[in-house]
Amino acid sequence: MSKMKEKYLQEYEKYRHVKIEHRKYKLKSNGSIIYEILDISEDKDKAIIKSVASGMERERTLHWCRKNLEPVGSITNWYSLVPLVEE
């Protein structure tokens, strides 16, 4: 097996448990970009997403969605919001 395929399979296993639903998500790398999941096709392993800002629709793999999107309202770096207390 090639190194790239092995890396992809490891990454796929890492994110395969993430549930994608019909709702709004933000891009993990840029939280100001919001997408809405319009359609999910489990048998084709694809999703139709729409940019909330531009209204542009595109097709993405479910793996891409699982890896790059997180639900709007979730706090991923909650510890950065907690003020540091010096003792």
Contact map, one row per residue, 1 for C-alpha under 8 A:
111011000000000000000000000000000000000000000000000000000000000000000000000000000000000
111111000000000000000000000000000000000000000000000000000000000000000000000000000000000
111111100000000000000000000000000000000000000000000000000000000000000000000000000000000
011111110000000000000000000000000000000000000000000000000000000000000000000000000000000
111111111000000000000000000000000000000000000000000000000000000000000000000000000000000
111111111100000000000000000000000000000000000000000000000000000000000000000000000000000
001111111110000000000000000000000000000000000000000000000000000000000000000000000000000
000111111111000000000000000000000000000000000000000000000000000000000000000000000000000
000011111111100000000000000000000000000000000000000000000000000000000000000000000000000
000001111111110000000000000000000000000000000000000000000000000000000000000000000000000
000000111111111000000000000000000000000000000000000000000000000000000000000000000000000
000000011111111100000000000000000000000000000000000000000000001000000000000000000000000
000000001111111110000000000000000000000000000000000000000000000000000000000000000000000
000000000111111110000000000000000000000000000000000000000000000000000000000000000000000
000000000011111111000000000000000000000000000000000000000000001001100000000000000000000
000000000001111111000000000000000000000000000000000000000000001001000000000000000000000
000000000000111111100000000000000000000000000000000000000000000000000000000000000000000
000000000000001111110000000000000000000000000000000000000000000001000000000000000000000
000000000000000011111000000000000000000000000000000000000000000001000000000000000000000
000000000000000001111100000000000000000000000000000000000000010011000000000000000000000
000000000000000000111110000000000000100100000000000000000000000000000000000000000000000
000000000000000000011111000000000001111100000000000000000000000000000000000000000000000
000000000000000000001111100000000001110000000000000000000000000000000010000000000000000
000000000000000000000111110000000111100000000000000000000000000000000011000000000000000
000000000000000000000011111000000111100000000000000000000000000000001111000000000000000
000000000000000000000001111101111110000000000000000000000000000000001111000000000000000
000000000000000000000000111111111110000000000000000000000000000000011100000000000000000
000000000000000000000000011111100000000000000000000000000000000000011100000000000000000
000000000000000000000000001111100000000000000000000000000000000000010000000000000000000
000000000000000000000000011111111000000000000000000000000000000000000000000000000000000
000000000000000000000000011111111100000000000000000000000000000000000000000000000000000
000000000000000000000000011001111100000000000000000000000000000000000000000000000000000
000000000000000000000000011001111110000000000000001110000000000000000000000000000000000
000000000000000000000001111000111111000000000000001110000000000000000001000000000000000
000000000000000000000001111000001111100000000000111100000000000000000000000000000000000
000000000000000000000111100000000111110000000000111100000000000000000000000000000000000
000000000000000000001111100000000011111100000011110000000000000000000000000000000000000
000000000000000000000110000000000001111100000011110000000000000000000000000000000000000
000000000000000000000100000000000000111110000011100000000000000000000000000000000000000
000000000000000000001100000000000000111111001111000000000000000000000000000000000000000
000000000000000000000000000000000000001111111110000000000000000000000000000000000000000
000000000000000000000000000000000000000111111100000000000000000000000000000000000000000
000000000000000000000000000000000000000011111100000000000000000000000000000000000000000
000000000000000000000000000000000000000011111100000000000000000000000000000000000000000
000000000000000000000000000000000000000111111110000000000000111000000000000000000000000
000000000000000000000000000000000000000111111111000000000011110000000000000000000000000
000000000000000000000000000000000000111110001111100000000011110010000000000000000000000
000000000000000000000000000000000000111100000111110000001111000000000000000000000000000
000000000000000000000000000000000011111000000011111000001111000000000000000000000000000
000000000000000000000000000000000011110000000001111100111100000000000000000000000000000
000000000000000000000000000000001111000000000000111111111000000000000000000000000000000
000000000000000000000000000000001111000000000000011111110000000000000000000000000000000
000000000000000000000000000000001100000000000000001111100000000000000000000000000000000
000000000000000000000000000000000000000000000000001111110000000000000000000000000000000
000000000000000000000000000000000000000000000000011111111000000000000000000000000000000
000000000000000000000000000000000000000000000000011101111100000000000000000000000000000
000000000000000000000000000000000000000000000001111000111110000000000000000000000000000
000000000000000000000000000000000000000000000001110000011111000000000000000000000000000
000000000000000000000000000000000000000000000111100000001111100000000000000000000000000
000000000000000000000000000000000000000000000111100000000111110110000000000000000000000
000000000000000000000000000000000000000000001110000000000011111110000000000000000000000
000000000000000000010000000000000000000000001110000000000001111111000000000000000000000
000000000001001100000000000000000000000000001000000000000000111111100000000000000000000
000000000000000000000000000000000000000000000000000000000001111111111000000000000000000
000000000000000000010000000000000000000000000010000000000001111111111000000000000000000
000000000000001101110000000000000000000000000000000000000000011111111100000000000000000
000000000000001000000000000000000000000000000000000000000000001111111000000000000000000
000000000000000000000000001110000000000000000000000000000000000111111100000000000000000
000000000000000000000000111100000000000000000000000000000000000111111110000000000000000
000000000000000000000000111100000000000000000000000000000000000001011111010000000000000
000000000000000000000011110000000000000000000000000000000000000000001111110000000000000
000000000000000000000001110000000100000000000000000000000000000000000111110000000000000
000000000000000000000000000000000000000000000000000000000000000000000011111000000000000
000000000000000000000000000000000000000000000000000000000000000000000111111100000000000
000000000000000000000000000000000000000000000000000000000000000000000000111111000000000
000000000000000000000000000000000000000000000000000000000000000000000000011111000000000
000000000000000000000000000000000000000000000000000000000000000000000000001111111000000
000000000000000000000000000000000000000000000000000000000000000000000000001111111100000
000000000000000000000000000000000000000000000000000000000000000000000000000011111100000
000000000000000000000000000000000000000000000000000000000000000000000000000011111110000
000000000000000000000000000000000000000000000000000000000000000000000000000011111110000
000000000000000000000000000000000000000000000000000000000000000000000000000001111111000
000000000000000000000000000000000000000000000000000000000000000000000000000000011111100
000000000000000000000000000000000000000000000000000000000000000000000000000000000111110
000000000000000000000000000000000000000000000000000000000000000000000000000000000011111
000000000000000000000000000000000000000000000000000000000000000000000000000000000001111
000000000000000000000000000000000000000000000000000000000000000000000000000000000000111
